Each structure stands twice: as structure tokens, then as C-alpha cells.
């Protein structure tokens, strides 16, 4: 344990607690005692204690009064309060004063020991247990990576990897690099597996839930049952980010959590338009040419989402009244909240939240944002901070208060890229780093997934000889011109459009108000 950790125990009947004190000293703790609040404050003023135990019912300064004064001078020191009283108002005051723990007499030495361990050793104990659990699971995960043969296998594996990633990031372990290497192995195998299966998915009825089916299979059944539904799409939203936001919503909703598979390219123009139209991109181009925006167009690639929703509702003969709202900043969120009563007249309200996509782009372009979101853990933390302090959380609360259901999802995820792959294209080649399309692409076919017959895969062909290529794992496409600058600028950025579990296996959650 190293140097004994110092504990102050204040109780007016401290002499009766000698067995407890001896027990803790035998466990290696340096315990100092006081029999009133004044003495406790005096001792704490001159000695740095790691933890303080207070009896609530002391003569002179009560435990609660002593607690208030201690918190002013030593706000970071955990305080455990012990009391004979079971009065709720005393508990409320103690909890409101940010008490670390609250125990009711009689207490035995082991109860005290457990409370001490929780507040003095939890970080070390959690790290040790998390390390042990991951080391034990490492072999199982490796076997699953090599044996996954269905999309459900990949969903299950991805969930477990994300769970481990969050556990390790919350604990002070040295296993992050090992897990990152295992995720790369998983993405390599996922890429190989997807190459073998993707063509069948888009040419037959044998496929997992994919982008064009989100509304017909997840939203329409709720509307048909008479529910009022909010469909909220957070751009660039991954499973790990959902797991970070979930605790903020658990007070208001219960969750039905699933994953679905984004179409290729995993980019807004394709995947999001497929969601809002219920069609593959080629079908949109053919059926609604005025609503499809070509890659080389100067127009925004997602400016026709509301009319696409209208075409889908008409095609499925659903006469639902709907609204469409895209929120790009806090002012947009505040406007939506002010006008919320108008939304209640609709059967369906679609909301697109663009913050995470904006963060991803800002991180690429801004050195400061790149420093703030240097890792996946930091990226999650910024996402959580945005959601907690933005109008987005209040929108969810307002929907819960009205008793409406939410279908929450995204069009694609994003992945941190580190490995450049050279590709050459003409001036009409698109700028995305995870997929390229063009008629004169030069590349190493062993490094990419290539689609030479786009129409077979539900993709438009701007030219007769258009080829699509997709990057895998943490690869990104770089041009030979200015190669070193290009690589330095984009290495470590978050990108989307290609093939990885993070981009393609994305959350879809039905939230029911409690």
C-alpha cells in the first residue's frame, strides 16, 4: 500500500470504537481520532487527510455543520457520514453537501473498510479488475474475429470491442494500444468478410437491415400503431458515442438498442439520402433526378432531404403529416424549442443534428480542436460535453415530457485514419478520403475494394467507365502531388465514406419515455 493513508475519524463516542480503529490500523491505515467537530476541523487544518469519517450526532458542532465547514476548506476530501438517524431530511442534506458515503449505525468494521476502499482505492481496483477482465477476454475476442461469419456475429463482436474500449478508457490501464491493435485486426477481417458479401446484399433480398429500410422497418410500424414519432439523426454518430450519451437520457427513456448496416459509400450524400428516400442512390437518381446531387455539383449534397421524405411517404401510401428540421448551431436548437408546440400537430418530426459532423470537420481544419479531440476517448468526451450543455438534451427531455417515442440513429460513423494509400485521379475525382469515384483512377487494387459496375450496386455512374474504390481499416487516400503535406495534414483525422465497423455498423435506438 506504500505510505499509510491518513484517515480522520470524528465521533463523540470514539472510545467505544477501539475495535474498529484497531481493525483499520491492522489493514495499514493511519487513523487519527477526534471526539467533536471543532477538534476535527483543527486537525484537518494542519494535516492532509485522504478521507474523513464523521458522526452526524455530535455535541457542539453537529456532523452536518462540521461537514459544511470541511467542504469549504477541503472540497476534494471524501467524507463518510455515520449516523443513528434514519431521517430522510438528514440524508438529503448530507447528499446535497456532496457526501462520499452515508452509513447508519450500527456499522461493523467491514462496512467501514468497504466504504474506504470505494473512495480511496476504487481507481486502482477498477484498473486491476478491468485489466484482468480484458486479458481473460482477449483470446475469446481473437477467436471471434477469426470466426465471425454472419452480420449478427459482427454486431456482437463490435459491441464487445466498444464495451472493452469504454471500460479501458475509464480505468488507468496500459492496455489501450493492445485493444487498438485488436480493433485493427477486427476491421481487417470485417473488410475481407464484407467484400465477400456486399454484392449479394445489394442484389438480393438476403441482407441485414440497411439504410433504405430504416423508415419502412423502424419508423412506419410505430406510426401505423398511432404513435407520434420523432426521428432524430445525429450525423457521424458511432456506437461508442451513443454509449457515452446514454446515461444522460436514462432518466427519461427506456431503450431498445440495435445496430444496422450503412450502405456504401458511408457518406452523407449516399447513406443519408438512402435513409430519407427509402431507395438506393441509383434509384433516387433515376426516379427523382431533380433531387439527386452529383458528386461534382457545387450544391450541398443533402439539401433535398425533406422532399425525399415526402416522396417516400407518398410511395408507401402513408399520409402522415411531418416536419423536417436541421440544426446546425445552438440558435437553431433554441428556435426549435420555442416552436416545439407546433411540432405536436405532426405525426412525424424529423430532426437532423449536425454537431458531430461539424466537430469532425473542425478537428481536421483546426489545430486547437485536433488537440482537444486527439483520441477516440477525447472525441467521445467532446461529444458528451456538447450534448450535456446544448439544446439537444433539452429537446430530448421535452419529447419525453410529451410522451412521444424517438427513433435515434445516424447515417454513418467515422474512423480515425493513420495509413495513407496513393491514388491518382483526374480533376473531376471527388475529394473524400475514404472513397473515390472516377473514370481514370490509378491505384493498387490489392489495397482497396473496387466496384467497376456501379449500377449493380445501386450507385450512379457520372461516366460510362466510372469506378468506385473504398478504403478499409484506418487507410485514407492521398494524391502523389504534395504527398508529404497531404499525409501530415490528414493523418489522425476522423473520416468517413469507407469500410470499417465504426463507419458501417451504426446504432439505431428506439427511445420510449418513462
N, C-alpha and C positions, 0 to 999 in steps of 0.2 A: 504493500500500500504506500511505501515511501514515508515521508514525514506524516505523523499522525494528523488527521484533520480535526480542527478545533470546533467544538460544539459548546454552545452556551445553553444551559437548562435553568429556567427560572420558574420556581414553584414555592409557594409559602409552606408547603409540607415536604420540602426537599429531603429532610432526614428520613422520611418514610420510603424514599425511592432508592435507597442504597443498593438493593439487588439489581435494579435497572441500570444504575450507574456503573456498578461492577461489571455487569454483562457487556455494556458498551465499551468499557475500558479494555476488557479482555478481547474485544473484537478489534482493538487497535485505535480507538478514538480517544482524543484528548478532550475530556469533558470538564468544563468549568460550571460551577453552580452559583445561583443567586436565589434568595428567598423573597424578593419583592421586585417590582418593576423599576424603581429608582436605581437599585444596585445593578440590575440588568443593563440599563441604559449607560451607567457609568462604566461598566466592564466593556460594553460594546464600543464605547468611545475610544478606548485605549488598546483594544485587542481585535485584530481582524478575525472574526469567526466565519467559518464556512457555512454554518447552519445554526439557527436559534430555535429552541423549544420553549413555548410559553404556556403557563397555566392561565386559563381565562379568568378564574375566580380568585384573584389575589387582593389582599387588603391594600389600601392606598391606591396606587395606580392599578386599574384593572388590566387584565390581559389585552383587551381591545384598545385601551388608551396607550398602553406600552407599545402595542403593535403600530399604532399610528405614528408615534414618535420615532420608532425604529425605522419605519419605512421612509421617513423624511431624510434620515441620515445615511441609511444603508439600504437603498431601494433594491439592490441586486441580491441581497442575502435572503435565502429562503427561510421562511418562518413556519414552523409547525405549531398549531394551537391544540391544546388538550383541555377538555372541559368536562364537568359533570352534567352540564346543562344540555338538554336536547331542544331548547327553544329555537324555533326557526329563525327568529329575527337576529339572534346572536350569530347563527351560521351565516345568514345573509350578510351581516356586517363584516364578518371575517372574510368571506369570499370576495365581497366588494372591495376589501382592502388588499386584495391580491395575495391572500394567504397561500402558502405552498400546499398545506395539508391540514385536515381537521379530524382529530381523534376524540372519541368520547370515552371517559373513564367507565369502568376500569380498563386499563391497557396493559398488555403483557409485553415483556421485553422484545419479543419477535415482531410485534406490531410496530414498535418504535424503530427497530432495525430495518424493516421493510420500507418504512417512510423515509428513513435516512438514505437508504440505497437508491430509492427512486429519485431523490433530489440531488444527491452528491455523486452518484456513480452511474446514473442512467446512460449517459453518453458512452462511457466505456463498456458497460454491459450490453447496450444495444449494438455497439460496433462489434463486440466479440460474437454475439449471437447471430448478427447479420452475416458476418464473415463465415461463421461455421455453417449457416444455412446455405449460403451460396456455394461454398466449397462442396458441400454434400450434394447440391443440385446440379453442379457444373457438368458432371458426367451424364446425368439424365437429359439435360438440355442439349448436350452434344449429340446424344443418340437421337433425340427428336429432330434435330437439324438434318441429320442424315437419313431419317426415315419418313419425314413428312411427305404424304402422298395425296392429300386432299386439301381443299381450301380450309376446311374446318381444322385440320392439323395445323395449318399455318396461322390461323386465327388464335388457336390455343397457345401455340409456341410464342407468337408475338406478344400476347397478353402476359405470359410468364416472364419474358425478357423485359418488358416495360415495368412489370411489378418489381423485378430484381433491380432494375436501374433506379427506380424511385427509392427503394429500400437502401441501396448503397449510397445514393447521393444524400440521404438524410442522416447517414451514420458516417463517422470518421473512420473509414476503412481505406486500404490501399489497393482495392480490387477493381476500381473503375476502369483501368486500362484492360484488365482481363475480360471484363464484361464487354467493353467496346470491341475487343478482338472477336469475341464470340458473336456479337451482333453482326460484325462484318462477315463472318463465316455464314451466319444465317442468311444474310442478304445475298451472298454469292449463290447459295443453294436455292433460295427463293427465285432468283433470276433465272437459273437453269430450269427450274420447275415451270416457271411461268412461260418461258419460251416454248416449252413442250405443249402447253395447254391453252395459251391465249387465243390462237386461231380457232380452236373448237368452241371456245366461249362465245366469240362474236359471230360465228357462222351457224350455230345450232342453238337449241333450247336448253342444252346442258351446260349451265354456267351458274356461278354464285350470284347473289344479289349484286347488281351493278348500277352504275349511275342513272341510266334511263328508267330504272324500275323503282326508284326511291318514292316518288309520288304515288304511282299505282299501288304499290305494295305496303307502304308505310303510312301514307297520309290519307289516301282516299278511304280506306276502311274506317278510320276514325270519323271522317266527315260523313260517311254514309250512315254511321251509327248515331248521328245527330250531335256529335261533339263540335265545339268551336275549337279550332286548332291554330296555334302559332307555329309556323315553320321557320326556325332560326338557323341560318347558315353562317358559320364563322369561317372565313377564308383561311386556308393554310393551317388547319386545326388538327393536331395529332392526338393519338391516344394518351400519350404521357401528359399532354396539356389538359385534356379532359379530366384525367385522374387528379390533376392539381386543382382544378376548379370545382370538382365535385363536392368537397367538404363545404364550400361556400353556399351550395344550393341544397344540401341535405336537410336543412331545417324546414325547407319549403316544399320539397318534392320527394317522391319516391321515383326510382329509376328502373327502366327496362333497357339494359345495355347490350348493344350488339356491334359488330363490325360489318362493313360491306366493302366491296372491291371497286375502286375507281377505274374507269376506262383509261386507256392510253390515247393521247398524251395526258398525263396527270397535271394538266394546266387549265386555268380558268376558262379560256375560250372553248375548250373541248368538254372537260368534265362538268363544269357548272352549267353550260348551255344544255348538256345532255340531261342533267337533273331537271332543269326548268322546262324542258320541252318534252321529256319522256322519249327522246329519239337519239339515235347515234348522230354524230356530226354530219355525215354524208346525207342522211335523211333530212336534216334541217336544211342543208344547202339546196337539196332538190325540191323539197316541199314548200319551203319558205325562203327563197333566195334573197328576199329583201331583208331578212332577219339574220342571215349568216354574214359574218365579217371575215374576209380573207386575211391571212397572215400579213400580207404586205400592205394592208389598208392602214391609213393613218388614224382611223376611228378607234375608239375604245372597243375592246373585244367582248365586253359584257354589258353593252348599252341597251340590248333588246330583251332583257330578262323578263320584264313584265309582259310584253306582248307574247313571248314564248309560253309563259304560264297560261295566258288566255287561249292560245291555240291548243295546248294540251287539255285544258278543261273542256273545250269545245269538242275535241276529238274523242274524248272519253264520255261525252254527253253528261258532264257534271255541271249543273247550273248553279255553282257556288259563287257567292259574292266574295271577292278577295281584294286585298290591298297589297302593294309591294313597296317596301321602304329599304333604302340602302343608307347605312350610317357610316360615314367616313370620319367623323370627329365628335367631340363632346357636345358641340352645339346641335348636331343632328340628333343625338340621343335625347337631349333635353327637349327638343321640338316634339319628338315622338311621344315623350311622357306628357307634355302639355296637351297633345291632341289624342291621348290614349282613349278617351271616351268615344271618339269617332270609330276607332278600330272595333269596338264591341258590337257594332252593327254587322260586321263581316263574319262569314263562316270561316274564312281562311285569311290569315295575315302572314305575309312572308317578310322576314327581316334579314338583311344581309349585313353582317358586322365585319368591317374590313380592317380592324386594328392590327391583327396579327400579320396579315399580308403587308400592311404598311410598315410594321416593325421589321419584317424580313427585308424589305427593300431599303429601309433606312439603315439597317445594320450593314448592308452591302456598301452603301454610299457614305456612311458617316463613321469615322474612326472612333468617335466617342461612343456611339451606340454599339459598335463592334466590341469595344472593351466591356460595356455593360452586359452584353449577351455573348460572352466569349465561349461558353459551353452550353450544352443542352440543358444543364441544371439552371444556369443563369437565364437562358431563354424562357424556361418554364417559370422562373421567378418573376420575370418581367411580365409575362402573360398573366400570372396570378395577381400581380400588383395592379395592372391595368383593370382587370375585371373587378377587383375588390373596390377600387376607387372611382370607377367610371359609371356612367349612366346605365351601362349594360346590366349590372347586377340589379339595379332598381327596376329595370324593365322586366327581368325575370320575377322579381318579387311582386310587381304589380300584376303580372299574368297569374301568378299563384293565388294572389288575394281574390282574383275574379273567378278562380276555379277552372281555368282553361288548361288544356293539355298543350305541351310543346313537343315537337319533333325537332331535336337538335342534331345537326350534322355539319359536314364540310364537303367541299368538292374534291379536296386532295390534301395530303400532308406535305411535309417538307423535310429535307435531309441536309445535314452539314457535309459539304463536299471538300475533298482534300486531294484528289488524284486527277491531274489533267490528262486529257486524251486529245491528240491532234486531229483536227478535221479541217478540210478545205471546202469552201463553198463560194458561189458567185454572190454578186451584190444583192440578190433577191432572197438569199438564205435568211431564215428567221434568227432572232438574237437569243432565244432561250438557250441556257447552258446544259440542260438535261435532255433535250430532244432537238433534232434538226430535221427540216424537210426542204427538198430542193431537187433540181434535175441534174446538177453537176457536183454532187457531193463526193469528196475523196476521203476515205477513212479506212481503217483496218477492220474488216468485217468480223474478226475474232473478238473485237473489243466492244461490240455493240449488238443490239437486237435490231435487225433491219426488216422493214416492211416495204417490199417492192411493188406490191399490188394493193395500194391503199383502199380501193373500193371494197375489196373483200373483207377488210377490217373495219368498215363503216367510216372511213376517213376520206375527206375531199382530196382531190388532186388538182392543184392550181395549174399543173402542166401534165402533158401526156406521160412523161417519164419521171414523175415525182417519186422520190423515195423518202421514207421516214426512217430515222435512226434514233435509238434510245440508249441513254447511258444507264449503267447499273451501279449498284452499291454506292460508293462515295465518289464516283467518277464525275467529271464535268468536261465539256467540250471546249477546247481552246484553239484559236487560229495560230498558224505558224508566224504570221506577221505580228510583231510586237509580243512575241510569245512570253518572254520573261515578265514583262509588265502585266500582261493579262493574267498569268498564273498567280503572281503575287497579289494582285487586286482581288481575285475571286476565291483563292484558297481560304477555307474556313468560313465561307458564307453559307447561308441556308438557301437552297434552291429546290425547285420542283419541276415536274414535267417528265421525269424518267421512271425507272423501275426500282423500287425498294419497298420494304414492308412499311416504312414510315410514310411514303407517298401514297401507296395503293391500298393498304389495309387501314381504313379510316373509321372513326366512331360514328354510330348512329344511335341516338338515345331518345326514348320516349319518356318525358317527364310528366308525372301525374301529380297535381297539387295535393298536399296532405290536408 
